[in-house]
Amino acid sequence: MDAIAELVTSNGVNTFFIFIICKKPHKSMLMWFFLIYSWNDTSSKVVILEFVVRLDFILRLNIQTTSLNYHGGDCDFKRHIIEVTIRESNMATKQKTKAPLYHYDAIVIGTGPGGEGVAMQLAKAGKKVAVVERYEAVGGGCTHWGTIPSKALRHSVSRLIEYNSSPLFADNHLSKSLTFSDIMRHASGVVKSQTRLRSSFYDRNRVTLFHGEASFVDAHTLEITRKDGSKDTVTAGQIAIATGSRPYCPKDIDFNHPRIYNSDTILSLDHDPKSIIIYGAGVIGSEYASIFRGLGVKVDLVNMRDRLLSFLDDEISDALSYHLWNNGVLIRHNETYSSVEATDDSVILNLESGKRMRADCLLFANGRTGNTDTLKLENIGLKADGRGQLRVNENYQTDVENIFAVGDVIGYPSLASAAYNQGRFAAEAMLGIKTHSALVEDIPSGIYTIPEISSVGKTEQELTAAKVPYEVGRAQFKHLARAQIASTQTGSLKILFHRETKEILGIHCFGERASEIVHIGQAIMQQKGEGNTIDYFVNTTFNYPTMAEAYRVAAINGLNRIF
């Protein structure tokens, strides 16, 4: 309102201004009606025009105007909404020397888990916050191409396998089948629900949302380019980069071919393949191998290393390999591709070893790249590494003091759960609060293969290398009543603990609901002193029958090994 008053009063008698209305103003702001007045200090005559504008547009303070002078006597003007051609005026030039048009305490680039964590924490602390999202919907890659859709696909396939493997239905010839198209419809519904939910977070916390491509002008200024080419300039005291990552796509592979996909575009698969080659046996590749095999698709999984997911405890990695093999997935270890040949009806993958593989389509799932190439980091003196990732300190602060970074764009561990906490901790650092956990440590990993894998803490190979005297407690799911009832008997829980102090050092779980079960062990591991011992599971009463009962079974098994 002050901006409007200044524009009117500074232009004297009988002058009114027509404000040019932004064609695509910010959607989250309310529509306001303003009465624009012009007056003479010695006259009581007032001319009133009514305009439809948006408050955030007025507050930019770089409003381009055109003025019209009226020299009539006593007469009433009808109310109008007027559109005119924009031209620069002296007033617009003057305004450019004033405060920045869009100024915030903090701006967050990206609305994935990391960006959301930063924005929500700052907003709840009373800060004026804006977020910039390059796509039309919030949520980032996690919501639209990664965690949410892939886990929704996995859930549908897992339920299908559970149904078909149940003696109750199998013995009565009631087996079912689904196609990739069938389960994608369910996944799309989940994505839409999550998008609506996440959008409400920003509205409820009064966080301003810009849609467009953000790039740095300087360390405090961003230029936002919309799809239609229009631009906004925003400034802030602090900026957080949470732009996430995208699949690594080698230039010698034609990803525009309709039979070649990466881990994002696989969600657009519009046919039901009978066979698929998955190149890359990391977390994403292993998860999709489980999904497609569960649908009855012939799967060839190409691994560049000598074992699957080598960061896991060896026993868990071996269990996954065996389970995939037992279900018909052909795994080729220590292989790299030399070339890809794509035709109208198939894809051929040529390997350096001389082998040739053929399938209906190829999913290339080997690595990811940080989304930093369009940020114009050179304007602020930052440089990403060869994988597009940024270096940060223990407070998620980059080499530029007021610039922070969280999530996939800083690399390991590249988990949605970790990214959200990184965002919260970065926000605390931005607020000058000493964080209770400077870096996200001892977070559980969740791998949504079929069955699931989850772990927290040390592996057996790590403890052996460190010469820690540890012991192992195991529980096989096939011995649990709840697993027998639910026909989910594949899997096990393993507890690693110190032989002398009984401190829990690691929890490793393979089987249905592993990503849920692991949190019980994690909670005990985070207790201080004598609160963290394996005795807790022996002295605690668990509901019966439950999968959580595996902790009591594993604890007794482990304690029986101590002498």
C-alpha angles and dihedrals in degrees: 000000000000089000091054093048092050092050092052102041095044091060097058134211126018095347123133130181131224110213116215108233119223109246092220107027123180108293097213096062122088122247111254133196113216126189109218114208133195122185148167117239090227097042134070093206113118128190115206127200124176120219134181110226140147122247094226090053092054092048093059087083093208093091111158111221145181121206131216123195120217120196100175128125129236107338138129121242118217115236113260141174103218131194119197138169115274118244130165116255134189089257092057089051091052092051092058090070093057132083119313114283100232109026124171137173088237140001123203120203108210134025102222121114093289095048092044091052092053095044097047094047093050094044092051088052089060098257124145102245136182129186128202120212120185094204131060095252131049124236103078126224091319093066101034109031109006135032102011102044095038092049091047089053091047092050093053093049092045091054090048091053091046091052096047094045094051111106089217092066101025093055090053094049093244098135119149136207133204134190129221088253090056095054093041089063090058092046092051090056091053091050091052092050092049091048092054091048095049092046090056090057091063094045093047093050094044095241113161113235124208122188115210147070113303123211132171122254091174137332092288102031133073130187114212117203117198126208091259091056096253116135139213128195118214132177135197142173091236134020130198122202112212101153096140125208142282134212117283107246117190113221093231092066120077103227090177090070110107092233098049120080141173124209091274101044094044086082088067092058103138100186136053109248122209091207137020137186114215112198110200123041099208124118095294095043093048092048093051091045087059093046097050094041089051088058091054096256117146106246130199111188116197116202122189092202134062096253140022118267095348092192089071125087106280093240092054092046090051091049091054092048092050094046093050091046092047090053094051105266112143108218120197113194128200094020132135128186124246100186145345126227118195127189134173093273107025150012126234120204115201116203129209088240090064096256120134125207128191131195143149091262144358127231110198107201105160113130138323136246128219116248098239104111096095097044095085090228090175088075090066099035097254126131128193121219125248091282094051092254129138129227118234137177128234090287093051089252118147126216087277107077099225096038120089132181133200141169130025091344089074094046126225131084092018094191125141091226092052093045093056092051091045087055092052093048092047089052090052090052090049088053091051093248119142104241121232089221115025093187128025103253134175093012116164119250118223122197114184101209118134103289102027127243127210134165143166131189130010129350125225092253092052093050092046092051090049090048093235113164100235137159133206131232118192137191122187113214091219088071094055118097092217092054091050091050092049095040090236099124098140113103146038146227121233125193120195114200140167112264094219106035096026088225112161109243103174144003121205124180133181119182145053113336092009092141089057098041095053093067093070090061092041091056092054093045090058093057116105126245117331090002088080107066134118088240088080091074093050094048096045125087113228125199112260127257100022138128088236088069085079088082092062092046092048093046093053090046091053097044089052088063094060117096 
